[in-house]
């Protein structure tokens, strides 16, 4: 996302917040529909910063529709009553659930609006919500409703990119029907189809079918309800097209796409998502669409609990309050875990699989030994640390600006506790590095922060240190040691570990190596770290290196500290 696009997004949110603030909720008497609908609307209007731009635009669109279309309160209330009579799967077995305010808003939009010719307005629905929202479970109600009270010959389909995914929704439908008809007097349940069998007394021939086959094997369909699950994973829109184009004879056809993001930024779903965003912005006119999109705003940090609450409206309801914090911590371990967190929990598209970035050989080819003690004058410098406690090495990177050569020089020191050396999976490698002087060993079984700080102050005799960067979650003791040694608060810099803060130095490092104005101190450990790093990029253009796997042998600490130091240097105004 470009700076101009970010500015446009901020401006749009400011505009819609102002418009919503001017709406008199009382004038619409939403409590006559359902009190939860008013709770939802007031929540967005009173606290817009807690909600993303697309959610706010959906609410603006709802109020606009109330002025232009017939709203049938009874249809919404009947559907809510129907939904809350069904038993869905839950942590304590099959249970009836009350709709949450956000669900009431969704169902009110889908079921409430009608056109002048008496047809339901909404035909296409997108629920772009993260994992654990209970989206798959809740939308089964549409298929069950169609089977029971829709057209006599209703045909509801659950479809997905894989058979296993399509079966998740379909199995829930079968279990819901068992709860309604334990003796199965009215339904016949098959592996991939549920049929209404009490046709003599009811005249119904309705069915629900599970699909995940190739589109060219399907014909003769007459779909009335289509549920597409995890559509972002689909490489082709053929199945979606076959199903939706079969609905021409239906009075009130309904297609529901429920999905999280994926690592396929060029999948057919992305075009759909962008088109629906254009509709919400008012740039494209299509009142047949209801889209509820939950993703971070442009300035939201992925490690911020406020972002988690904004993206996951069921946090504390269907999702345990500490779930996101635990998953974020796990995401720090490797690229795959981070990709899963971004795509499935924050609805951020990641650009394909994590890809190799700068190879260790490239770093080696751009290395040069420079003795900082021989500098003619102290050089400007930023220092960044990535600290461990006992079973991992700590890294300290110095970004040194060589004024006379107009180049940046990255020197990185690595530390490891000597008492842990024989226990580590990389012990042979670490011993070779230690014997060669590349890995500094600390006495005992834990990292000696005093030793690290002493080395930094010793180097400061030849360097003019502007900033000390660190991750605040792991550096309280180190920070206090620095202050005790003479560091000022102005020099201390809490470097956020989110991708947005690594994007600029990632680009700067790539360009610096390519153009030849960035060089490294020769150190095989640094080359090892780069060989273990892969770059993860999201759809907002943010990029950060992660471990290529979660093995204890895989280390990228030096890459992270080098980027932190470079990032601070890029923001430092140089003199001369």
C-alpha positions as CSV (number, residue, x, y, z in Angstrom):
1,X,0.0,0.0,0.0
2,X,1.4,3.4,-1.0
3,X,1.6,6.5,1.2
4,X,-1.2,8.1,-0.9
5,X,-3.4,5.0,-0.5
6,X,-2.8,5.1,3.3
7,X,-3.7,8.8,3.4
8,X,-6.9,8.2,1.4
9,X,-7.9,5.4,3.8
10,X,-7.4,7.7,6.8
11,X,-9.4,10.5,5.1
12,X,-12.2,8.1,4.3
13,X,-12.5,6.8,7.8
14,X,-12.5,10.4,9.2
15,X,-15.4,11.2,6.7
16,X,-17.5,8.2,7.6
17,X,-17.0,8.7,11.3
18,X,-18.3,12.3,10.9
19,X,-21.3,11.1,8.9
20,X,-22.2,8.4,11.5
21,X,-21.8,10.9,14.3
22,X,-24.5,13.0,12.7
23,X,-27.0,10.1,12.6
24,X,-29.8,10.1,15.1
25,X,-30.1,6.4,16.0
26,X,-33.4,7.1,17.9
27,X,-35.0,8.2,14.7
28,X,-34.7,4.7,13.3
29,X,-36.2,2.9,16.3
30,X,-33.8,0.0,16.0
31,X,-35.1,-1.5,19.2
32,X,-38.4,-2.2,17.5
33,X,-36.4,-4.7,15.4
34,X,-34.1,-6.0,18.1
35,X,-32.4,-4.2,21.0
36,X,-29.1,-5.8,20.0
37,X,-29.2,-4.0,16.7
38,X,-29.2,-0.7,18.5
39,X,-26.5,-1.9,20.8
40,X,-24.3,-2.7,17.7
41,X,-25.0,0.6,15.9
42,X,-24.4,2.7,19.0
43,X,-21.2,0.8,19.7
44,X,-19.8,1.8,16.3
45,X,-20.9,5.4,16.4
46,X,-19.7,6.1,19.9
47,X,-16.4,4.3,19.6
48,X,-15.4,4.3,15.9
49,X,-11.7,3.9,16.7
50,X,-12.5,0.4,17.9
51,X,-13.9,-0.6,14.5
52,X,-12.3,-0.8,11.1
53,X,-13.3,1.4,8.1
54,X,-15.3,-1.4,6.3
55,X,-17.4,-2.2,9.3
56,X,-18.2,1.5,9.7
57,X,-19.1,1.8,6.0
58,X,-21.4,-1.2,6.3
59,X,-23.3,0.5,9.0
60,X,-23.5,3.7,7.0
61,X,-24.9,1.6,4.1
62,X,-27.5,0.0,6.4
63,X,-28.9,3.4,7.5
64,X,-29.0,4.4,3.8
65,X,-30.9,1.3,2.9
66,X,-33.4,2.0,5.7
67,X,-34.3,5.2,3.9
68,X,-34.6,3.6,0.4
69,X,-36.0,0.1,0.8
70,X,-38.8,-1.6,2.7
71,X,-37.5,-3.3,5.9
72,X,-39.6,-6.2,7.1
73,X,-39.2,-6.4,10.8
74,X,-41.1,-9.6,11.0
75,X,-38.8,-11.4,8.6
76,X,-35.8,-10.5,10.7
77,X,-37.4,-11.4,14.0
78,X,-38.7,-14.7,12.6
79,X,-35.3,-15.6,11.5
80,X,-33.7,-14.7,14.8
81,X,-36.2,-16.8,16.6
82,X,-35.5,-19.7,14.1
83,X,-31.8,-19.4,14.6
84,X,-32.0,-19.3,18.3
85,X,-34.1,-22.5,18.3
86,X,-31.4,-24.5,16.6
87,X,-28.7,-26.4,18.5
88,X,-25.1,-25.8,17.3
89,X,-21.9,-27.5,18.3
90,X,-20.1,-25.9,21.2
91,X,-17.6,-26.5,24.0
92,X,-20.2,-28.1,26.2
93,X,-22.1,-30.1,23.5
94,X,-24.9,-29.0,21.3
95,X,-26.4,-25.8,22.6
96,X,-28.8,-23.1,21.6
97,X,-27.1,-19.7,21.3
98,X,-28.4,-16.2,21.4
99,X,-27.2,-14.1,18.5
100,X,-24.6,-11.5,19.4
101,X,-25.2,-7.9,18.3
102,X,-22.8,-8.2,15.3
103,X,-24.7,-11.3,14.2
104,X,-28.1,-9.5,14.5
105,X,-26.7,-6.8,12.3
106,X,-25.6,-9.3,9.7
107,X,-28.8,-11.2,9.7
108,X,-30.9,-8.0,9.7
109,X,-29.1,-6.8,6.5
110,X,-29.4,-10.2,4.8
111,X,-33.0,-11.0,5.6
112,X,-34.7,-7.6,6.2
113,X,-34.6,-5.5,3.1
114,X,-37.1,-5.9,0.2
115,X,-37.5,-4.3,-3.2
116,X,-40.7,-2.8,-4.6
117,X,-41.6,-6.1,-6.4
118,X,-41.6,-8.0,-3.1
119,X,-38.2,-9.7,-3.6
120,X,-35.5,-9.9,-1.0
121,X,-32.8,-7.2,-1.7
122,X,-29.6,-9.0,-0.7
123,X,-28.5,-11.8,-2.9
124,X,-24.7,-11.9,-2.4
125,X,-23.1,-11.9,1.1
126,X,-19.5,-11.8,2.1
127,X,-18.5,-12.5,5.7
128,X,-14.8,-11.8,5.8
129,X,-14.1,-12.6,9.4
130,X,-11.2,-14.3,11.2
131,X,-10.9,-17.7,12.6
132,X,-13.0,-18.6,15.6
133,X,-15.8,-16.1,14.8
134,X,-18.1,-19.2,14.4
135,X,-18.9,-18.1,10.9
136,X,-19.1,-21.6,9.4
137,X,-21.4,-22.8,12.2
138,X,-23.7,-19.8,12.0
139,X,-24.3,-19.8,8.3
140,X,-25.5,-23.4,8.4
141,X,-28.7,-21.8,9.5
142,X,-29.3,-20.4,6.0
143,X,-29.1,-23.9,4.4
144,X,-31.4,-25.4,7.1
145,X,-33.9,-22.5,6.8
146,X,-33.9,-23.0,3.0
147,X,-34.5,-26.7,3.4
148,X,-37.4,-26.2,5.9
149,X,-39.2,-23.1,4.7
150,X,-37.7,-22.1,1.4
151,X,-38.9,-23.1,-2.0
152,X,-40.6,-26.5,-2.1
153,X,-37.8,-27.6,-4.4
154,X,-35.0,-25.8,-2.7
155,X,-31.5,-26.8,-3.4
156,X,-28.9,-25.6,-0.9
157,X,-25.2,-26.3,-1.5
158,X,-22.2,-26.1,0.8
159,X,-19.0,-25.8,-1.3
160,X,-15.3,-25.2,-0.7
161,X,-11.9,-25.6,-2.3
162,X,-11.5,-29.0,-0.7
163,X,-13.9,-31.7,0.2
164,X,-12.8,-31.7,3.9
165,X,-13.6,-28.0,4.2
166,X,-17.0,-28.3,2.5
167,X,-17.8,-31.2,4.8
168,X,-17.3,-29.0,7.9
169,X,-20.3,-26.9,7.2
170,X,-22.3,-29.9,5.8
171,X,-21.7,-32.0,8.9
172,X,-23.0,-29.2,11.1
173,X,-26.1,-29.0,9.0
174,X,-26.7,-32.7,9.5
175,X,-26.2,-32.5,13.2
176,X,-28.6,-29.5,13.4
177,X,-31.3,-31.5,11.6
178,X,-30.8,-34.4,13.9
179,X,-31.5,-32.1,16.8
180,X,-34.8,-31.0,15.1
181,X,-35.8,-34.5,14.1
182,X,-34.1,-37.1,16.2
183,X,-36.0,-39.9,14.6
184,X,-35.2,-38.6,11.1
185,X,-38.8,-39.0,10.0
186,X,-38.6,-36.1,7.5
187,X,-35.0,-36.3,6.4
188,X,-32.6,-38.8,4.9
189,X,-29.0,-38.1,5.7
190,X,-26.3,-39.3,3.3
191,X,-22.6,-38.7,3.2
192,X,-22.9,-35.8,0.8
193,X,-26.7,-35.0,0.7
194,X,-29.6,-34.4,3.0
195,X,-33.0,-35.0,1.4
196,X,-36.5,-34.1,2.5
197,X,-38.3,-37.5,2.4
198,X,-41.7,-36.6,3.8
199,X,-42.8,-35.4,0.3
200,X,-46.3,-36.9,0.4
201,X,-47.6,-34.7,3.2
202,X,-45.5,-31.6,2.6
203,X,-45.0,-31.6,-1.1
204,X,-41.4,-30.7,-0.5
205,X,-38.5,-32.1,-2.5
206,X,-35.8,-29.9,-1.0
207,X,-32.3,-31.0,-0.3
208,X,-28.9,-29.8,0.9
209,X,-25.8,-31.1,-0.9
210,X,-22.0,-30.9,-0.2
211,X,-19.8,-30.1,-3.2
212,X,-16.1,-29.8,-3.8
213,X,-15.9,-31.3,-7.2
214,X,-14.7,-29.9,-10.5
215,X,-17.1,-27.5,-12.1
216,X,-17.2,-29.3,-15.4
217,X,-18.7,-32.4,-13.8
218,X,-21.8,-30.5,-12.6
219,X,-24.9,-29.8,-14.6
220,X,-28.6,-29.5,-14.1
221,X,-28.2,-27.5,-10.9
222,X,-31.0,-25.1,-9.7
223,X,-29.4,-23.7,-6.6
224,X,-31.4,-21.5,-4.2
225,X,-28.8,-21.1,-1.4
226,X,-25.0,-21.4,-1.9
227,X,-22.5,-21.4,1.0
228,X,-18.9,-21.0,-0.2
229,X,-16.5,-21.7,2.6
230,X,-12.9,-20.5,2.7
231,X,-13.2,-19.1,-0.8
232,X,-9.9,-17.3,-0.5
233,X,-8.1,-20.6,-0.9
234,X,-9.7,-21.3,-4.3
235,X,-7.4,-21.1,-7.3
236,X,-10.4,-21.0,-9.7
237,X,-13.8,-19.4,-9.7
238,X,-15.4,-22.1,-11.8
239,X,-17.3,-23.9,-9.0
240,X,-18.5,-20.6,-7.7
241,X,-19.6,-19.6,-11.2
242,X,-21.4,-22.8,-11.9
243,X,-23.4,-22.6,-8.7
244,X,-24.3,-18.9,-8.9
245,X,-25.3,-19.0,-12.5
246,X,-27.7,-21.9,-11.8
247,X,-29.9,-19.6,-9.6
248,X,-31.7,-17.7,-12.4
249,X,-35.1,-19.3,-11.7
250,X,-35.1,-18.5,-8.0
251,X,-37.1,-15.6,-6.5
252,X,-34.8,-15.1,-3.6
253,X,-31.4,-16.7,-4.3
254,X,-28.7,-16.3,-1.7
255,X,-25.0,-16.8,-2.1
256,X,-22.9,-16.5,1.1
257,X,-19.1,-16.4,0.9
258,X,-17.4,-17.0,4.3
259,X,-13.7,-16.9,4.5
260,X,-10.5,-15.7,6.1
261,X,-7.5,-14.4,4.2
262,X,-4.9,-16.7,2.7
263,X,-1.5,-16.7,1.2
264,X,-3.0,-16.4,-2.3
265,X,-3.1,-12.7,-3.1
266,X,-4.0,-13.4,-6.7
267,X,-6.9,-15.8,-6.0
268,X,-10.3,-15.0,-7.5
269,X,-11.5,-14.1,-4.1
270,X,-9.2,-11.0,-3.9
271,X,-10.9,-9.5,-6.9
272,X,-14.3,-10.1,-5.2
273,X,-13.0,-8.5,-2.0
274,X,-11.7,-5.5,-3.8
275,X,-15.0,-5.1,-5.7
276,X,-17.0,-5.3,-2.5
277,X,-14.8,-2.7,-0.9
278,X,-15.5,-0.4,-3.9
279,X,-19.2,-1.0,-3.3
280,X,-18.8,-0.1,0.4
281,X,-16.9,3.1,-0.5
282,X,-19.7,4.0,-2.9
283,X,-17.5,3.9,-6.0
284,X,-19.5,1.0,-7.5
285,X,-23.3,0.7,-7.2
286,X,-24.7,-2.7,-6.3
287,X,-27.4,-2.8,-3.6
288,X,-27.7,-6.6,-3.9
289,X,-24.5,-7.0,-1.9
290,X,-24.0,-7.2,1.9
291,X,-20.3,-7.3,2.8
292,X,-19.0,-7.4,6.4
293,X,-15.3,-7.1,6.3
294,X,-13.0,-7.4,9.4
295,X,-9.4,-6.5,8.9
296,X,-7.0,-4.0,10.5
297,X,-7.0,-0.3,9.5
298,X,-3.8,1.0,7.8
299,X,-2.2,2.2,11.0
300,X,-3.0,-0.8,13.2
301,X,-0.1,-2.8,14.6
302,X,-0.6,-6.6,14.5
303,X,0.7,-7.0,18.1
304,X,-1.7,-4.5,19.6
305,X,-4.6,-6.0,21.6
306,X,-6.8,-3.1,20.3
307,X,-6.2,-4.4,16.7
308,X,-7.2,-7.9,17.8
309,X,-10.4,-6.6,19.3
310,X,-11.1,-4.6,16.2
311,X,-10.6,-7.5,13.8
312,X,-12.3,-10.2,16.0
313,X,-15.7,-9.0,17.2
314,X,-16.3,-12.2,19.1
315,X,-13.2,-11.8,21.3
316,X,-14.3,-12.9,24.7
317,X,-17.4,-14.6,23.3
318,X,-16.5,-17.4,21.0
319,X,-12.7,-16.7,21.4
320,X,-11.0,-16.8,24.8
321,X,-9.6,-13.3,25.8
322,X,-6.0,-14.6,25.9
323,X,-6.1,-16.6,22.7
324,X,-4.7,-13.9,20.5
325,X,-1.9,-13.0,22.9
326,X,-0.8,-16.7,23.0
327,X,-1.0,-17.1,19.2
328,X,1.0,-13.9,18.7
329,X,3.7,-15.2,21.0
330,X,3.8,-18.5,19.0
331,X,4.0,-16.5,15.8
332,X,7.4,-15.2,16.8
333,X,8.9,-18.6,16.4
334,X,8.8,-19.1,12.6
335,X,7.5,-17.8,9.3
336,X,4.7,-20.3,9.0
337,X,3.3,-19.5,12.4
338,X,3.4,-15.8,11.6
339,X,1.7,-16.4,8.2
340,X,-1.1,-18.3,9.9
341,X,-1.5,-15.5,12.5
342,X,-1.7,-12.8,9.8
343,X,-4.0,-14.6,7.4
344,X,-6.3,-16.5,9.8
345,X,-6.5,-14.2,12.8
346,X,-6.0,-10.8,11.3
347,X,-7.4,-11.3,7.8
348,X,-4.2,-10.0,6.2
349,X,-3.2,-11.5,2.9
350,X,0.4,-12.7,2.8
351,X,2.1,-12.6,-0.6
352,X,2.6,-16.3,-1.3
353,X,4.9,-18.5,0.7
354,X,7.7,-17.0,2.7
355,X,10.5,-16.5,0.2
356,X,14.3,-16.5,0.6
357,X,15.8,-13.1,1.0
358,X,19.5,-12.3,1.3
359,X,21.7,-15.3,1.2
360,X,24.6,-15.8,3.5
361,X,27.0,-15.9,0.5
362,X,25.8,-12.5,-0.5
363,X,26.6,-11.1,3.0
364,X,30.0,-12.8,2.8
365,X,30.7,-11.2,-0.6
366,X,29.8,-7.8,0.9
367,X,32.0,-8.1,4.0
368,X,35.1,-6.2,4.9
369,X,37.2,-6.1,8.0
370,X,37.4,-2.7,9.5
371,X,39.1,-2.0,12.8
372,X,37.0,0.6,14.6
373,X,39.8,1.3,17.0
374,X,41.8,2.8,14.0
375,X,39.1,5.3,12.9
376,X,40.4,8.8,12.7
377,X,37.4,10.1,14.6
378,X,34.4,8.6,16.4
379,X,31.9,7.4,13.9
380,X,28.1,7.9,14.2
381,X,26.5,4.6,15.4
382,X,23.2,3.0,16.4
383,X,23.2,-0.2,18.5
384,X,20.5,-2.8,18.5
385,X,20.2,-5.9,20.7
386,X,18.3,-9.2,20.6
387,X,18.7,-10.9,24.0
388,X,18.3,-14.4,25.2
389,X,18.6,-15.9,28.7
390,X,20.2,-19.3,28.6
391,X,19.7,-21.6,25.6
392,X,20.2,-19.3,22.7
393,X,22.7,-16.7,21.7
394,X,22.3,-13.0,22.0
395,X,23.1,-10.6,19.2
396,X,24.4,-7.0,19.3
397,X,24.6,-5.1,16.0
398,X,26.3,-1.8,15.5
399,X,25.4,0.3,12.4
400,X,28.4,2.5,11.9
401,X,28.3,5.3,9.4
402,X,31.7,5.7,7.6
403,X,31.5,9.3,6.8
404,X,34.6,9.5,4.6
405,X,33.4,6.5,2.5
406,X,29.7,7.3,2.7
407,X,28.9,3.7,3.6
408,X,27.2,1.9,6.3
409,X,29.1,-0.8,8.2
410,X,27.3,-3.5,10.2
411,X,29.3,-5.1,13.0
412,X,27.6,-7.8,15.0
413,X,28.7,-9.5,18.2
414,X,27.2,-12.8,19.3
415,X,27.1,-14.2,22.9
416,X,26.3,-17.6,24.4
417,X,26.5,-19.0,27.9
418,X,29.4,-21.4,28.1
419,X,27.6,-23.7,30.5
420,X,24.9,-24.4,27.9
421,X,27.3,-25.2,25.1
422,X,27.4,-29.0,25.5
423,X,23.6,-29.2,25.6
424,X,22.7,-27.3,22.5
425,X,21.8,-29.0,19.2
426,X,24.3,-26.7,17.4
427,X,27.1,-27.4,19.9
428,X,29.7,-28.5,17.4
429,X,29.1,-25.5,15.2
430,X,29.0,-23.1,18.2
431,X,32.3,-24.5,19.5
432,X,34.0,-23.9,16.2
433,X,32.7,-20.4,16.2
434,X,33.8,-19.8,19.8
435,X,37.3,-21.2,19.1
436,X,37.6,-18.9,16.1
437,X,36.6,-15.9,18.1
438,X,33.3,-15.3,16.4
439,X,31.1,-16.3,19.3
440,X,31.7,-14.7,22.7
441,X,31.1,-17.1,25.6
442,X,29.7,-15.9,29.0
443,X,30.7,-17.7,32.2
444,X,27.9,-19.8,33.7
445,X,24.6,-21.0,32.4
446,X,22.9,-17.7,31.5
447,X,23.8,-14.7,29.3
448,X,25.8,-12.1,31.2
449,X,24.2,-8.7,30.4
450,X,26.9,-6.9,32.3
451,X,29.5,-8.4,29.9
452,X,27.4,-7.2,26.9
453,X,27.0,-3.7,28.2
454,X,30.7,-3.5,29.1
455,X,31.6,-4.4,25.5
456,X,29.2,-1.8,24.2
457,X,30.8,0.9,26.4
458,X,34.3,-0.2,25.4
459,X,33.3,0.2,21.7
460,X,31.8,3.5,22.4
461,X,35.3,4.9,22.9
462,X,35.5,4.8,19.1
463,X,31.8,5.4,18.2
464,X,29.3,8.1,18.8
465,X,26.2,6.1,19.8
466,X,22.9,7.9,19.2
467,X,20.5,5.2,20.0
468,X,20.2,1.8,21.8
469,X,17.4,-0.3,20.2
470,X,15.8,-3.2,22.0
471,X,12.6,-5.2,22.3
472,X,11.0,-3.9,25.5
473,X,9.4,-7.3,26.3
474,X,12.8,-9.0,26.7
475,X,15.1,-6.2,27.8
476,X,14.1,-4.7,31.1
477,X,17.2,-5.8,32.9
478,X,19.5,-4.9,30.0
479,X,17.8,-1.4,29.8
480,X,18.4,-0.8,33.5
481,X,22.0,-1.9,33.1
482,X,22.6,0.5,30.3
483,X,21.1,3.4,32.3
484,X,23.3,2.5,35.3
485,X,26.3,2.6,32.9
486,X,25.5,6.1,31.7
487,X,22.9,5.8,28.9
488,X,20.4,8.6,28.8
489,X,16.7,8.0,28.3
490,X,16.9,9.9,25.0
491,X,19.3,7.2,23.7
492,X,17.0,4.3,24.6
493,X,14.7,3.2,21.8
494,X,11.9,0.6,22.2
495,X,12.0,-1.0,18.7
496,X,8.6,-2.5,17.9
497,X,9.0,-6.0,16.5
498,X,6.0,-5.7,14.1
499,X,6.5,-6.0,10.3
500,X,5.5,-2.4,9.7
501,X,8.7,-1.2,11.5
502,X,10.9,-3.6,9.6
503,X,9.7,-2.7,6.1
504,X,11.9,0.3,5.6
505,X,15.1,-1.2,6.8
506,X,14.4,-4.4,4.8
507,X,14.2,-2.3,1.7
508,X,17.2,-0.2,2.7
509,X,19.3,-3.3,3.3
510,X,18.4,-4.8,0.0
511,X,19.3,-1.6,-1.8
512,X,22.4,-1.0,0.2
513,X,23.8,-4.4,-0.7
514,X,22.8,-4.0,-4.3
515,X,24.3,-0.5,-4.7
516,X,27.4,-1.3,-2.6
517,X,27.0,1.3,0.1
518,X,26.3,-1.3,2.9
519,X,29.0,-3.7,4.1
520,X,29.3,-6.2,6.9
521,X,32.0,-7.3,9.3
522,X,33.2,-10.8,8.3
523,X,31.4,-13.2,10.6
524,X,30.1,-16.7,9.6
525,X,27.4,-16.5,12.3
526,X,25.8,-13.5,10.5
527,X,26.0,-15.4,7.2
528,X,24.4,-18.4,9.0
529,X,21.5,-16.1,10.3
530,X,20.8,-14.8,6.8
531,X,20.7,-18.4,5.4
532,X,18.0,-19.2,8.0
533,X,15.9,-16.2,7.2
534,X,12.9,-16.0,4.9
535,X,10.9,-12.8,4.1
536,X,7.2,-12.6,4.8
537,X,5.3,-9.9,3.0
538,X,1.7,-9.0,3.6
539,X,-0.8,-7.3,1.2
540,X,-0.2,-3.9,2.8
541,X,3.4,-4.0,1.7
542,X,4.9,-4.7,5.1
543,X,7.8,-7.1,5.2
544,X,9.9,-8.8,7.9
545,X,12.3,-11.8,8.1
546,X,11.3,-14.8,10.0
547,X,13.0,-18.2,10.7
548,X,12.4,-20.6,7.8
549,X,11.3,-23.2,10.3
550,X,10.8,-23.7,14.1
551,X,13.9,-25.8,14.6
552,X,16.0,-25.0,17.6
553,X,18.9,-25.0,15.3
554,X,17.5,-22.2,13.2
555,X,18.7,-18.7,14.2
556,X,18.2,-15.3,12.7
557,X,19.0,-13.0,15.6
558,X,21.8,-11.2,13.8
559,X,19.4,-10.4,10.9
560,X,16.9,-8.8,13.2
561,X,19.4,-6.7,15.1
562,X,21.1,-5.5,11.9
563,X,17.7,-4.4,10.6
564,X,16.9,-2.7,13.9
565,X,20.1,-0.8,13.9
566,X,19.7,0.1,10.2
567,X,16.1,1.2,10.9
568,X,17.2,3.6,13.7
569,X,20.0,4.9,11.5
570,X,17.6,5.7,8.6
571,X,15.7,7.9,11.1
572,X,18.8,9.6,12.4
573,X,19.7,13.0,11.0
574,X,23.4,12.9,10.3
575,X,25.7,16.0,10.7
576,X,28.0,16.9,7.9
